[in-house]
Amino acid sequence: EYMGRRIAGGNIRTFLLQRHLVIDHRLHQLINSGVTQVVEIACGLSPRGHRFCQQYPQLTYIETDLPDMARRKQHLLTEHQVLSERHRVMPINIFADVGEL
């Protein structure tokens, strides 16, 4: 973080928080204008999909990530019983040259 402040003038925590706030704000705008499906690429362990599905019952939210992370998230969300037809986690391997993603 020290180097981030020296080189870029900020730190990674502030950058990530701002990034999430901007994404959330834009998603709210899009959903309120009629968007009914979101596909989030590289979702990680973000709770965004769950939060947005709770807030917008008409929304279908598909979270994607590399296979290992997708399995981990799928497991955690299944344990908490928050997945549904409207809220899914799918693996996608953006590094694959051939075969299934």
Secondary structure by P-SEA (a helix, b strand, c coil): caaaaaaccccaaaaaaaaaaaaaaaaaaaaaacccbbbbccccccaaaaaaaaacccbbbbbbccaaaaaaaaaaaaaacccccccbbbbbccccccccc
